[in-house]
Amino acid sequence: MTTLYGLANCDTCRKARKWLDRFGVEHAFVDYRDQRQSPETLLAWRDALGGWDAMVNKSSTTWRNLAPNRKTPGSDAEWKLLLKEYPQLIRRPVVVTGDGKVTQGFSDNGFKQRFGK
């Protein structure tokens, strides 16, 4: 089963969910603001997605409003703390399929390739 992680009020997450519904891909949705992800999950996503910098939306208002010292986490512990405090910084949606593959973001063509539709 596919799990889509994101924010309920995110337009991109809504588009991704509609796409999955339209193409009959069974999935669950997890709002990671309501259900904070474990440090182990964040580390697994980091590894799968190419590092903390690749995982974080640095063009977001939340990122721009952070204090300068918060924008340069120097360790995994600092990154995990930042993302626990501000889960909305994670690029969305994060898509995890039953085989454990983790991807990020949504596009029609990307999902067609990802799900073979």
LUMKE-151837 format. One record per atom (N, C-alpha, C, CB): atom name; z, x, y; residue number from 0. Coordinates in steps of 0.1 Angstrom, whole numbers, plus 5000, padded with zeros to 4 digits. Each point is the difference from the previous one (the first is absolute). Glycine has a CB too. Layout:
N
<rec site="CA" up="Z" east="X" north="Y" pos="NUM"/>
...
This chain:
117
<rec site="N" up="5000" east="5008" north="4988" pos="0"/>
<rec site="CA" up="5000" east="4992" north="5012" pos="0"/>
<rec site="C" up="5000" east="5009" north="5012" pos="0"/>
<rec site="CB" up="5012" east="4981" north="4988" pos="0"/>
<rec site="N" up="4982" east="5014" north="5023" pos="1"/>
<rec site="CA" up="4999" east="5007" north="5012" pos="1"/>
<rec site="C" up="5011" east="4996" north="5010" pos="1"/>
<rec site="CB" up="4975" east="5002" north="4997" pos="1"/>
<rec site="N" up="5031" east="5007" north="5010" pos="2"/>
<rec site="CA" up="5010" east="4997" north="5010" pos="2"/>
<rec site="C" up="4995" east="5005" north="5013" pos="2"/>
<rec site="CB" up="5019" east="5001" north="4983" pos="2"/>
<rec site="N" up="4981" east="4990" north="5027" pos="3"/>
<rec site="CA" up="4996" east="5004" north="5013" pos="3"/>
<rec site="C" up="5013" east="5000" north="5009" pos="3"/>
<rec site="CB" up="4977" east="4989" north="4997" pos="3"/>
<rec site="N" up="5025" east="5023" north="5009" pos="4"/>
<rec site="CA" up="5012" east="5002" north="5009" pos="4"/>
<rec site="C" up="4995" east="5000" north="5014" pos="4"/>
<rec site="CB" up="5012" east="5013" north="4982" pos="4"/>
<rec site="N" up="4995" east="4980" north="5026" pos="5"/>
<rec site="CA" up="4997" east="5000" north="5015" pos="5"/>
<rec site="C" up="5009" east="4991" north="5007" pos="5"/>
<rec site="CB" up="4976" east="5004" north="4994" pos="5"/>
<rec site="N" up="5019" east="4991" north="5017" pos="6"/>
<rec site="CA" up="5008" east="4991" north="5008" pos="6"/>
<rec site="C" up="4993" east="4986" north="5000" pos="6"/>
<rec site="CB" up="5008" east="5019" north="5015" pos="6"/>
<rec site="N" up="5001" east="4971" north="4984" pos="7"/>
<rec site="CA" up="4994" east="4986" north="5000" pos="7"/>
<rec site="C" up="4992" east="4996" north="5012" pos="7"/>
<rec site="CB" up="5020" east="4994" north="4986" pos="7"/>
<rec site="N" up="4984" east="5011" north="5026" pos="8"/>
<rec site="CA" up="4993" east="4997" north="5012" pos="8"/>
<rec site="C" up="4988" east="5009" north="5003" pos="8"/>
<rec site="CB" up="5021" east="4990" north="5008" pos="8"/>
<rec site="N" up="4976" east="5019" north="4984" pos="9"/>
<rec site="CA" up="4989" east="5010" north="5002" pos="9"/>
<rec site="C" up="4986" east="4994" north="4997" pos="9"/>
<rec site="CB" up="5016" east="5019" north="4995" pos="9"/>
<rec site="N" up="4975" east="4981" north="5014" pos="10"/>
<rec site="CA" up="4987" east="4994" north="4998" pos="10"/>
<rec site="C" up="4993" east="5007" north="4989" pos="10"/>
<rec site="CB" up="4999" east="4995" north="5024" pos="10"/>
<rec site="N" up="5001" east="5018" north="4975" pos="11"/>
<rec site="CA" up="4994" east="5008" north="4989" pos="11"/>
<rec site="C" up="5005" east="4996" north="4987" pos="11"/>
<rec site="CB" up="4996" east="5019" north="5015" pos="11"/>
<rec site="N" up="5017" east="4979" north="4984" pos="12"/>
<rec site="CA" up="5006" east="4996" north="4987" pos="12"/>
<rec site="C" up="4996" east="4986" north="4996" pos="12"/>
<rec site="CB" up="5020" east="5015" north="5005" pos="12"/>
<rec site="N" up="4979" east="4976" north="5005" pos="13"/>
<rec site="CA" up="4995" east="4987" north="4997" pos="13"/>
<rec site="C" up="4986" east="5000" north="4995" pos="13"/>
<rec site="CB" up="5015" east="4991" north="5018" pos="13"/>
<rec site="N" up="4976" east="5017" north="4988" pos="14"/>
<rec site="CA" up="4986" east="5001" north="4996" pos="14"/>
<rec site="C" up="5000" east="5005" north="4986" pos="14"/>
<rec site="CB" up="4992" east="5004" north="5023" pos="14"/>
<rec site="N" up="5016" east="5006" north="4974" pos="15"/>
<rec site="CA" up="5000" east="5006" north="4986" pos="15"/>
<rec site="C" up="5005" east="4989" north="4990" pos="15"/>
<rec site="CB" up="5004" east="5023" north="5010" pos="15"/>
<rec site="N" up="5006" east="4970" north="4993" pos="16"/>
<rec site="CA" up="5005" east="4989" north="4991" pos="16"/>
<rec site="C" up="4989" east="4990" north="4998" pos="16"/>
<rec site="CB" up="5024" east="5004" north="5008" pos="16"/>
<rec site="N" up="4969" east="4992" north="5003" pos="17"/>
<rec site="CA" up="4990" east="4990" north="4998" pos="17"/>
<rec site="C" up="4988" east="5005" north="4991" pos="17"/>
<rec site="CB" up="5006" east="4991" north="5023" pos="17"/>
<rec site="N" up="4991" east="5022" north="4979" pos="18"/>
<rec site="CA" up="4989" east="5006" north="4992" pos="18"/>
<rec site="C" up="5005" east="4999" north="4985" pos="18"/>
<rec site="CB" up="4993" east="5015" north="5019" pos="18"/>
<rec site="N" up="5019" east="4989" north="4978" pos="19"/>
<rec site="CA" up="5004" east="5000" north="4986" pos="19"/>
<rec site="C" up="5000" east="4986" north="4995" pos="19"/>
<rec site="CB" up="5015" east="5020" north="5004" pos="19"/>
<rec site="N" up="4989" east="4970" north="5004" pos="20"/>
<rec site="CA" up="5000" east="4986" north="4995" pos="20"/>
<rec site="C" up="4986" east="4996" north="4997" pos="20"/>
<rec site="CB" up="5020" east="4995" north="5014" pos="20"/>
<rec site="N" up="4971" east="5008" north="4996" pos="21"/>
<rec site="CA" up="4986" east="4996" north="4999" pos="21"/>
<rec site="C" up="4993" east="5006" north="4987" pos="21"/>
<rec site="CB" up="4999" east="4998" north="5025" pos="21"/>
<rec site="N" up="5004" east="5014" north="4972" pos="22"/>
<rec site="CA" up="4994" east="5006" north="4988" pos="22"/>
<rec site="C" up="5009" east="4999" north="4987" pos="22"/>
<rec site="CB" up="4989" east="5016" north="5016" pos="22"/>
<rec site="N" up="5021" east="4976" north="4985" pos="23"/>
<rec site="CA" up="5008" east="4997" north="4988" pos="23"/>
<rec site="C" up="5008" east="5012" north="4995" pos="23"/>
<rec site="CB" up="4983" east="4983" north="4994" pos="23"/>
<rec site="N" up="5021" east="5025" north="5014" pos="24"/>
<rec site="CA" up="5009" east="5012" north="4996" pos="24"/>
<rec site="C" up="5014" east="4996" north="5001" pos="24"/>
<rec site="CB" up="4983" east="5017" north="5008" pos="24"/>
<rec site="N" up="5024" east="4982" north="4981" pos="25"/>
<rec site="CA" up="5014" east="4996" north="4999" pos="25"/>
<rec site="C" up="5008" east="5011" north="5007" pos="25"/>
<rec site="CB" up="4997" east="4987" north="4979" pos="25"/>
<rec site="N" up="5012" east="5008" north="5030" pos="26"/>
<rec site="CA" up="5007" east="5010" north="5008" pos="26"/>
<rec site="C" up="5014" east="4994" north="5005" pos="26"/>
<rec site="CB" up="4978" east="5011" north="5007" pos="26"/>
<rec site="N" up="5030" east="4998" north="4996" pos="27"/>
<rec site="CA" up="5013" east="4996" north="5007" pos="27"/>
<rec site="C" up="5000" east="5007" north="5013" pos="27"/>
<rec site="CB" up="5013" east="4997" north="4978" pos="27"/>
<rec site="N" up="4994" east="4996" north="5032" pos="28"/>
<rec site="CA" up="5001" east="5006" north="5013" pos="28"/>
<rec site="C" up="5015" east="5003" north="5003" pos="28"/>
<rec site="CB" up="4979" east="4987" north="5008" pos="28"/>
<rec site="N" up="5023" east="5025" north="4997" pos="29"/>
<rec site="CA" up="5013" east="5005" north="5004" pos="29"/>
<rec site="C" up="5000" east="5004" north="5015" pos="29"/>
<rec site="CB" up="5005" east="5007" north="4976" pos="29"/>
<rec site="N" up="5003" east="4986" north="5032" pos="30"/>
<rec site="CA" up="5002" east="5003" north="5014" pos="30"/>
<rec site="C" up="5010" east="5011" north="5000" pos="30"/>
<rec site="CB" up="4994" east="4977" north="5008" pos="30"/>
<rec site="N" up="5002" east="5035" north="4995" pos="31"/>
<rec site="CA" up="5009" east="5012" north="5000" pos="31"/>
<rec site="C" up="5010" east="5000" north="5011" pos="31"/>
<rec site="CB" up="4983" east="5012" north="4987" pos="31"/>
<rec site="N" up="5016" east="4979" north="5022" pos="32"/>
<rec site="CA" up="5010" east="4999" north="5011" pos="32"/>
<rec site="C" up="5012" east="4992" north="4994" pos="32"/>
<rec site="CB" up="4983" east="5001" north="5018" pos="32"/>
<rec site="N" up="5014" east="4989" north="4973" pos="33"/>
<rec site="CA" up="5011" east="4992" north="4994" pos="33"/>
<rec site="C" up="5005" east="5007" north="4987" pos="33"/>
<rec site="CB" up="4989" east="4980" north="5009" pos="33"/>
<rec site="N" up="5002" east="5027" north="4984" pos="34"/>
<rec site="CA" up="5004" east="5007" north="4988" pos="34"/>
<rec site="C" up="4997" east="5014" north="5001" pos="34"/>
<rec site="CB" up="4996" east="4980" north="4986" pos="34"/>
<rec site="N" up="5014" east="5028" north="5020" pos="35"/>
<rec site="CA" up="4998" east="5014" north="5002" pos="35"/>
<rec site="C" up="4998" east="5007" north="4987" pos="35"/>
<rec site="CB" up="5015" east="4999" north="5021" pos="35"/>
<rec site="N" up="4976" east="5011" north="4980" pos="36"/>
<rec site="CA" up="4996" east="5007" north="4988" pos="36"/>
<rec site="C" up="5010" east="5012" north="4998" pos="36"/>
<rec site="CB" up="4976" east="4993" north="5002" pos="36"/>
<rec site="N" up="5026" east="5010" north="4985" pos="37"/>
<rec site="CA" up="5009" east="5011" north="4997" pos="37"/>
<rec site="C" up="4995" east="5013" north="5004" pos="37"/>
<rec site="CB" up="5008" east="4987" north="4980" pos="37"/>
<rec site="N" up="5000" east="5023" north="5022" pos="38"/>
<rec site="CA" up="4996" east="5014" north="5003" pos="38"/>
<rec site="C" up="4990" east="5005" north="4990" pos="38"/>
<rec site="CB" up="5021" east="5004" north="5012" pos="38"/>
<rec site="N" up="4981" east="4993" north="4975" pos="39"/>
<rec site="CA" up="4991" east="5004" north="4989" pos="39"/>
<rec site="C" up="4987" east="4994" north="5002" pos="39"/>
<rec site="CB" up="5019" east="5003" north="4985" pos="39"/>
<rec site="N" up="4980" east="4984" north="5018" pos="40"/>
<rec site="CA" up="4987" east="4994" north="5003" pos="40"/>
<rec site="C" up="4993" east="5006" north="5011" pos="40"/>
<rec site="CB" up="5009" east="4979" north="4991" pos="40"/>
<rec site="N" up="4998" east="5024" north="5020" pos="41"/>
<rec site="CA" up="4994" east="5006" north="5012" pos="41"/>
<rec site="C" up="4994" east="5014" north="4996" pos="41"/>
<rec site="CB" up="5016" east="4987" north="5015" pos="41"/>
<rec site="N" up="4991" east="5020" north="4977" pos="42"/>
<rec site="CA" up="4996" east="5014" north="4996" pos="42"/>
<rec site="C" up="4987" east="4998" north="4991" pos="42"/>
<rec site="CB" up="5024" east="5009" north="5001" pos="42"/>
<rec site="N" up="4976" east="4981" north="4990" pos="43"/>
<rec site="CA" up="4988" east="4998" north="4991" pos="43"/>
<rec site="C" up="4988" east="4997" north="5009" pos="43"/>
<rec site="CB" up="5015" east="4992" north="4981" pos="43"/>
<rec site="N" up="4987" east="4999" north="5029" pos="44"/>
<rec site="CA" up="4989" east="4996" north="5009" pos="44"/>
<rec site="C" up="4995" east="5012" north="5007" pos="44"/>
<rec site="CB" up="5009" east="4977" north="5002" pos="44"/>
<rec site="N" up="5001" east="5031" north="5003" pos="45"/>
<rec site="CA" up="4996" east="5012" north="5008" pos="45"/>
<rec site="C" up="4991" east="5009" north="4991" pos="45"/>
<rec site="CB" up="5022" east="4999" north="5013" pos="45"/>
<rec site="N" up="4982" east="5004" north="4975" pos="46"/>
<rec site="CA" up="4992" east="5008" north="4991" pos="46"/>
<rec site="C" up="4987" east="4994" north="4997" pos="46"/>
<rec site="CB" up="5021" east="5008" north="4990" pos="46"/>
<rec site="N" up="4978" east="4979" north="5008" pos="47"/>
<rec site="CA" up="4987" east="4994" north="4996" pos="47"/>
<rec site="C" up="4991" east="4999" north="5012" pos="47"/>
<rec site="CB" up="5012" east="4987" north="4983" pos="47"/>
<rec site="N" up="4993" east="5012" north="5029" pos="48"/>
<rec site="CA" up="4992" east="4998" north="5012" pos="48"/>
<rec site="C" up="4997" east="5012" north="5008" pos="48"/>
<rec site="CB" up="5010" east="4978" north="5001" pos="48"/>
<rec site="N" up="4995" east="5034" north="4995" pos="49"/>
<rec site="CA" up="4996" east="5012" north="5007" pos="49"/>
<rec site="C" up="5010" east="5005" north="5011" pos="49"/>
<rec site="CB" up="4978" east="4993" north="4996" pos="49"/>
<rec site="N" up="5035" east="5003" north="5002" pos="50"/>
<rec site="CA" up="5010" east="5005" north="5009" pos="50"/>
<rec site="C" up="5005" east="4990" north="5010" pos="50"/>
<rec site="CB" up="4990" east="5022" north="4998" pos="50"/>
<rec site="N" up="5021" east="4981" north="5009" pos="51"/>
<rec site="CA" up="5006" east="4991" north="5009" pos="51"/>
<rec site="C" up="4991" east="4997" north="5012" pos="51"/>
<rec site="CB" up="5022" east="5009" north="4994" pos="51"/>
<rec site="N" up="4971" east="5001" north="5011" pos="52"/>
<rec site="CA" up="4991" east="4997" north="5012" pos="52"/>
<rec site="C" up="4989" east="4990" north="4996" pos="52"/>
<rec site="CB" up="5005" east="5024" north="5008" pos="52"/>
<rec site="N" up="4990" east="4977" north="4980" pos="53"/>
<rec site="CA" up="4990" east="4991" north="4996" pos="53"/>
<rec site="C" up="5005" east="4985" north="4999" pos="53"/>
<rec site="CB" up="4988" east="5019" north="4988" pos="53"/>
<rec site="N" up="5025" east="4981" north="5009" pos="54"/>
<rec site="CA" up="5006" east="4987" north="4997" pos="54"/>
<rec site="C" up="5004" east="4992" north="5012" pos="54"/>
<rec site="CB" up="5008" east="5010" north="4979" pos="54"/>
<rec site="N" up="4994" east="4997" north="5032" pos="55"/>
<rec site="CA" up="5006" east="4994" north="5012" pos="55"/>
<rec site="C" up="4989" east="4997" north="5011" pos="55"/>
<rec site="CB" up="5021" east="5012" north="4995" pos="55"/>
<rec site="N" up="4980" east="4976" north="5011" pos="56"/>
<rec site="CA" up="4991" east="4996" north="5010" pos="56"/>
<rec site="C" up="5005" east="5005" north="5013" pos="56"/>
<rec site="CB" up="4994" east="4979" north="4987" pos="56"/>
<rec site="N" up="5000" east="5032" north="5018" pos="57"/>
<rec site="CA" up="5005" east="5007" north="5012" pos="57"/>
<rec site="C" up="4993" east="4994" north="5012" pos="57"/>
<rec site="CB" up="5004" east="5020" north="4987" pos="57"/>
<rec site="N" up="4988" east="4970" north="5012" pos="58"/>
<rec site="CA" up="4994" east="4993" north="5011" pos="58"/>
<rec site="C" up="5008" east="4987" north="5004" pos="58"/>
<rec site="CB" up="4977" east="5010" north="4994" pos="58"/>
<rec site="N" up="5033" east="4987" north="4998" pos="59"/>
<rec site="CA" up="5007" east="4988" north="5002" pos="59"/>
<rec site="C" up="5010" east="5001" north="5012" pos="59"/>
<rec site="CB" up="4998" east="4996" north="4975" pos="59"/>
<rec site="N" up="5005" east="4992" north="5030" pos="60"/>
<rec site="CA" up="5009" east="4999" north="5011" pos="60"/>
<rec site="C" up="5014" east="5005" north="4996" pos="60"/>
<rec site="CB" up="4987" east="4980" north="5009" pos="60"/>
<rec site="N" up="5017" east="5017" north="4979" pos="61"/>
<rec site="CA" up="5013" east="5005" north="4995" pos="61"/>
<rec site="C" up="5000" east="5015" north="5000" pos="61"/>
<rec site="CB" up="5002" east="4980" north="4985" pos="61"/>
<rec site="N" up="4988" east="5027" north="5011" pos="62"/>
<rec site="CA" up="5000" east="5014" north="5000" pos="62"/>
<rec site="C" up="5000" east="5006" north="5014" pos="62"/>
<rec site="CB" up="4987" east="5000" north="4979" pos="62"/>
<rec site="N" up="5005" east="4994" north="5030" pos="63"/>
<rec site="CA" up="4999" east="5005" north="5014" pos="63"/>
<rec site="C" up="5014" east="4998" north="5007" pos="63"/>
<rec site="CB" up="4975" east="4994" north="5000" pos="63"/>
<rec site="N" up="5033" east="4996" north="4996" pos="64"/>
<rec site="CA" up="5012" east="4997" north="5006" pos="64"/>
<rec site="C" up="5012" east="5008" north="4994" pos="64"/>
<rec site="CB" up="4992" east="4978" north="5005" pos="64"/>
<rec site="N" up="5006" east="5030" north="4985" pos="65"/>
<rec site="CA" up="5010" east="5008" north="4994" pos="65"/>
<rec site="C" up="5004" east="5011" north="5009" pos="65"/>
<rec site="CB" up="4992" east="4995" north="4977" pos="65"/>
<rec site="N" up="5020" east="5010" north="5023" pos="66"/>
<rec site="CA" up="5005" east="5011" north="5007" pos="66"/>
<rec site="C" up="4992" east="5012" north="4995" pos="66"/>
<rec site="CB" up="5023" east="4991" north="5004" pos="66"/>
<rec site="N" up="4973" east="5019" north="5005" pos="67"/>
<rec site="CA" up="4992" east="5011" north="4996" pos="67"/>
<rec site="C" up="5006" east="5008" north="4987" pos="67"/>
<rec site="CB" up="4993" east="5002" north="5024" pos="67"/>
<rec site="N" up="5020" east="4999" north="4976" pos="68"/>
<rec site="CA" up="5006" east="5007" north="4988" pos="68"/>
<rec site="C" up="4998" east="4993" north="4987" pos="68"/>
<rec site="CB" up="5017" east="5010" north="5016" pos="68"/>
<rec site="N" up="4981" east="4977" north="4985" pos="69"/>
<rec site="CA" up="4998" east="4992" north="4987" pos="69"/>
<rec site="C" up="4986" east="5001" north="4995" pos="69"/>
<rec site="CB" up="5017" east="4984" north="5008" pos="69"/>
<rec site="N" up="4974" east="5021" north="5000" pos="70"/>
<rec site="CA" up="4986" east="5001" north="4996" pos="70"/>
<rec site="C" up="4996" east="5013" north="4993" pos="70"/>
<rec site="CB" up="4995" east="4986" north="5020" pos="70"/>
<rec site="N" up="5015" east="5022" north="4978" pos="71"/>
<rec site="CA" up="4998" east="5013" north="4993" pos="71"/>
<rec site="C" up="5010" east="5002" north="4988" pos="71"/>
<rec site="CB" up="4990" east="5009" north="5021" pos="71"/>
<rec site="N" up="5011" east="4981" north="4970" pos="72"/>
<rec site="CA" up="5009" east="5002" north="4989" pos="72"/>
<rec site="C" up="4998" east="5013" north="4993" pos="72"/>
<rec site="CB" up="5002" east="4975" north="4997" pos="72"/>
<rec site="N" up="5008" east="5033" north="5000" pos="73"/>
<rec site="CA" up="4999" east="5013" north="4995" pos="73"/>
<rec site="C" up="5002" east="5001" north="4985" pos="73"/>
<rec site="CB" up="5007" east="5009" north="5021" pos="73"/>
<rec site="N" up="4996" east="4980" north="4973" pos="74"/>
<rec site="CA" up="5003" east="5000" north="4985" pos="74"/>
<rec site="C" up="4997" east="4986" north="4994" pos="74"/>
<rec site="CB" up="5018" east="5018" north="5004" pos="74"/>
<rec site="N" up="4981" east="4982" north="4983" pos="75"/>
<rec site="CA" up="4998" east="4987" north="4993" pos="75"/>
<rec site="C" up="5012" east="4990" north="5003" pos="75"/>
<rec site="CB" up="4988" east="5012" north="4982" pos="75"/>
<rec site="N" up="5024" east="4993" north="5019" pos="76"/>
<rec site="CA" up="5011" east="4992" north="5003" pos="76"/>
<rec site="C" up="4999" east="4993" north="5014" pos="76"/>
<rec site="CB" up="5015" east="5015" north="4986" pos="76"/>
<rec site="N" up="4980" east="4993" north="5024" pos="77"/>
<rec site="CA" up="4998" east="4994" north="5013" pos="77"/>
<rec site="C" up="4989" east="4990" north="5000" pos="77"/>
<rec site="CB" up="5008" east="5021" north="5010" pos="77"/>
<rec site="N" up="4981" east="4981" north="4983" pos="78"/>
<rec site="CA" up="4989" east="4991" north="4999" pos="78"/>
<rec site="C" up="5005" east="4987" north="4993" pos="78"/>
<rec site="CB" up="4983" east="5019" north="4998" pos="78"/>
<rec site="N" up="5024" east="4982" north="4991" pos="79"/>
<rec site="CA" up="5005" east="4988" north="4993" pos="79"/>
<rec site="C" up="5009" east="4992" north="5009" pos="79"/>
<rec site="CB" up="4999" east="5012" north="4978" pos="79"/>
<rec site="N" up="5010" east="4995" north="5030" pos="80"/>
<rec site="CA" up="5009" east="4993" north="5009" pos="80"/>
<rec site="C" up="4992" east="4992" north="5011" pos="80"/>
<rec site="CB" up="5018" east="5018" north="4995" pos="80"/>
<rec site="N" up="4971" east="4989" north="5010" pos="81"/>
<rec site="CA" up="4992" east="4994" north="5010" pos="81"/>
<rec site="C" up="4993" east="4987" north="4995" pos="81"/>
<rec site="CB" up="4997" east="5023" north="5011" pos="81"/>
<rec site="N" up="4997" east="4978" north="4977" pos="82"/>
<rec site="CA" up="4993" east="4989" north="4994" pos="82"/>
<rec site="C" up="5009" east="4989" north="4995" pos="82"/>
<rec site="CB" up="4982" east="5016" north="4994" pos="82"/>
<rec site="N" up="5030" east="4988" north="5003" pos="83"/>
<rec site="CA" up="5010" east="4989" north="4996" pos="83"/>
<rec site="C" up="5004" east="4992" north="5013" pos="83"/>
<rec site="CB" up="5009" east="5014" north="4981" pos="83"/>
<rec site="N" up="4992" east="4994" north="5030" pos="84"/>
<rec site="CA" up="5004" east="4993" north="5013" pos="84"/>
<rec site="C" up="4988" east="4993" north="5006" pos="84"/>
<rec site="CB" up="5017" east="5018" north="5003" pos="84"/>
<rec site="N" up="4971" east="4987" north="4995" pos="85"/>
<rec site="CA" up="4988" east="4994" north="5006" pos="85"/>
<rec site="C" up="4989" east="4999" north="4990" pos="85"/>
<rec site="CB" up="5006" east="5010" north="5022" pos="85"/>
<rec site="N" up="4996" east="4980" north="4968" pos="86"/>
<rec site="CA" up="4989" east="4999" north="4989" pos="86"/>
<rec site="C" up="4987" east="4996" north="5006" pos="86"/>
<rec site="CB" up="5018" east="4994" north="4984" pos="86"/>
<rec site="N" up="4982" east="5000" north="5028" pos="87"/>
<rec site="CA" up="4987" east="4996" north="5006" pos="87"/>
<rec site="C" up="4991" east="5012" north="5004" pos="87"/>
<rec site="CB" up="5011" east="4980" north="5008" pos="87"/>
<rec site="N" up="4994" east="5032" north="4991" pos="88"/>
<rec site="CA" up="4993" east="5012" north="5003" pos="88"/>
<rec site="C" up="4990" east="5004" north="4988" pos="88"/>
<rec site="CB" up="5019" east="5008" north="5014" pos="88"/>
<rec site="N" up="4984" east="4986" north="4974" pos="89"/>
<rec site="CA" up="4991" east="5003" north="4989" pos="89"/>
<rec site="C" up="4987" east="4993" north="5002" pos="89"/>
<rec site="CB" up="5020" east="5003" north="4984" pos="89"/>
<rec site="N" up="4968" east="5004" north="5014" pos="90"/>
<rec site="CA" up="4987" east="4994" north="5001" pos="90"/>
<rec site="C" up="4999" east="4989" north="4990" pos="90"/>
<rec site="CB" up="4990" east="5022" north="5008" pos="90"/>
<rec site="N" up="5004" east="4968" north="4995" pos="91"/>
<rec site="CA" up="5000" east="4988" north="4991" pos="91"/>
<rec site="C" up="4986" east="4994" north="4998" pos="91"/>
<rec site="CB" up="5024" east="4996" north="5007" pos="91"/>
<rec site="N" up="4975" east="4997" north="4982" pos="92"/>
<rec site="CA" up="5009" east="4999" north="4989" pos="92"/>
<rec site="C" up="5000" east="5012" north="4991" pos="92"/>
<rec site="CB" up="4998" east="4975" north="5001" pos="92"/>
<rec site="N" up="5013" east="5027" north="4992" pos="93"/>
<rec site="CA" up="5001" east="5009" north="4989" pos="93"/>
<rec site="C" up="4997" east="4992" north="4987" pos="93"/>
<rec site="CB" up="5017" east="5016" north="5012" pos="93"/>
<rec site="N" up="4973" east="4988" north="4980" pos="94"/>
<rec site="CA" up="4996" east="4992" north="4988" pos="94"/>
<rec site="C" up="5003" east="5009" north="4988" pos="94"/>
<rec site="CB" up="4982" east="4988" north="5013" pos="94"/>
<rec site="N" up="5026" east="5006" north="4978" pos="95"/>
<rec site="CA" up="5004" east="5006" north="4988" pos="95"/>
<rec site="C" up="4995" east="4992" north="4988" pos="95"/>
<rec site="CB" up="5020" east="5011" north="5011" pos="95"/>
<rec site="N" up="4971" east="4994" north="4981" pos="96"/>
<rec site="CA" up="4995" east="4993" north="4988" pos="96"/>
<rec site="C" up="5008" east="5003" north="4988" pos="96"/>
<rec site="CB" up="4978" east="5000" north="5010" pos="96"/>
<rec site="N" up="5021" east="4992" north="4980" pos="97"/>
<rec site="CA" up="5007" east="5001" north="4987" pos="97"/>
<rec site="C" up="4999" east="5014" north="4994" pos="97"/>
<rec site="CB" up="4997" east="4976" north="4997" pos="97"/>
<rec site="N" up="4993" east="5031" north="5005" pos="98"/>
<rec site="CA" up="4998" east="5014" north="4995" pos="98"/>
<rec site="C" up="5007" east="5010" north="5008" pos="98"/>
<rec site="CB" up="4978" east="4993" north="4991" pos="98"/>
<rec site="N" up="5029" east="5003" north="5020" pos="99"/>
<rec site="CA" up="5008" east="5009" north="5008" pos="99"/>
<rec site="C" up="4992" east="5006" north="5012" pos="99"/>
<rec site="CB" up="5013" east="5004" north="4980" pos="99"/>
<rec site="N" up="4974" east="4993" north="5021" pos="100"/>
<rec site="CA" up="4992" east="5006" north="5011" pos="100"/>
<rec site="C" up="5005" east="4994" north="5013" pos="100"/>
<rec site="CB" up="4980" east="5003" north="4984" pos="100"/>
<rec site="N" up="5021" east="5005" north="5026" pos="101"/>
<rec site="CA" up="5005" east="4996" north="5013" pos="101"/>
<rec site="C" up="4989" east="5003" north="5011" pos="101"/>
<rec site="CB" up="5024" east="5004" north="4993" pos="101"/>
<rec site="N" up="4973" east="4986" north="5014" pos="102"/>
<rec site="CA" up="4990" east="5002" north="5011" pos="102"/>
<rec site="C" up="5006" east="4993" north="5013" pos="102"/>
<rec site="CB" up="4980" east="5001" north="4984" pos="102"/>
<rec site="N" up="5013" east="5001" north="5027" pos="103"/>
<rec site="CA" up="5005" east="4995" north="5013" pos="103"/>
<rec site="C" up="4989" east="4995" north="5008" pos="103"/>
<rec site="CB" up="5019" east="5016" north="5000" pos="103"/>
<rec site="N" up="4984" east="4973" north="5007" pos="104"/>
<rec site="CA" up="4990" east="4994" north="5009" pos="104"/>
<rec site="C" up="4991" east="4989" north="4993" pos="104"/>
<rec site="CB" up="5000" east="5022" north="5012" pos="104"/>
<rec site="N" up="4992" east="4972" north="4996" pos="105"/>
<rec site="CA" up="4992" east="4989" north="4995" pos="105"/>
<rec site="C" up="4986" east="5001" north="5007" pos="105"/>
<rec site="CB" up="5020" east="4986" north="4995" pos="105"/>
<rec site="N" up="4970" east="5013" north="4996" pos="106"/>
<rec site="CA" up="4986" east="4997" north="5005" pos="106"/>
<rec site="C" up="4993" east="4993" north="4989" pos="106"/>
<rec site="CB" up="4999" east="5021" north="5015" pos="106"/>
<rec site="N" up="4992" east="4970" north="4988" pos="107"/>
<rec site="CA" up="4993" east="4992" north="4990" pos="107"/>
<rec site="C" up="4993" east="5010" north="4989" pos="107"/>
<rec site="CB" up="4996" east="4981" north="5017" pos="107"/>
<rec site="N" up="4997" east="5029" north="4988" pos="108"/>
<rec site="CA" up="4993" east="5009" north="4991" pos="108"/>
<rec site="C" up="5010" east="5008" north="4992" pos="108"/>
<rec site="CB" up="4981" east="5001" north="5015" pos="108"/>
<rec site="N" up="5030" east="5003" north="4991" pos="109"/>
<rec site="CA" up="5010" east="5008" north="4993" pos="109"/>
<rec site="C" up="5007" east="4992" north="4989" pos="109"/>
<rec site="CB" up="5004" east="5013" north="5021" pos="109"/>
<rec site="N" up="4999" east="4975" north="4982" pos="110"/>
<rec site="CA" up="5006" east="4991" north="4989" pos="110"/>
<rec site="C" up="4989" east="4997" north="4989" pos="110"/>
<rec site="CB" up="5016" east="4990" north="5018" pos="110"/>
<rec site="N" up="4972" east="5008" north="4986" pos="111"/>
<rec site="CA" up="4989" east="4998" north="4990" pos="111"/>
<rec site="C" up="5000" east="5011" north="4990" pos="111"/>
<rec site="CB" up="4987" east="4986" north="5016" pos="111"/>
<rec site="N" up="5013" east="5027" north="4990" pos="112"/>
<rec site="CA" up="5000" east="5012" north="4991" pos="112"/>
<rec site="C" up="5013" east="5000" north="4992" pos="112"/>
<rec site="CB" up="4985" east="5012" north="5016" pos="112"/>
<rec site="N" up="5026" east="4986" north="4990" pos="113"/>
<rec site="CA" up="5014" east="5001" north="4994" pos="113"/>
<rec site="C" up="5001" east="4991" north="4989" pos="113"/>
<rec site="CB" up="5010" east="5007" north="5022" pos="113"/>
<rec site="N" up="4985" east="4980" north="4979" pos="114"/>
<rec site="CA" up="5002" east="4990" north="4990" pos="114"/>
<rec site="C" up="4988" east="4996" north="4992" pos="114"/>
<rec site="CB" up="5018" east="4992" north="5015" pos="114"/>
<rec site="N" up="4971" east="5015" north="4988" pos="115"/>
<rec site="CA" up="4988" east="4998" north="4992" pos="115"/>
<rec site="C" up="4994" east="4986" north="5002" pos="115"/>
<rec site="CB" up="5008" east="5016" north="4984" pos="115"/>
<rec site="N" up="4992" east="4979" north="5028" pos="116"/>
<rec site="CA" up="4995" east="4987" north="5003" pos="116"/>
<rec site="C" up="4987" east="5000" north="5007" pos="116"/>
<rec site="CB" up="5023" east="4992" north="5001" pos="116"/>
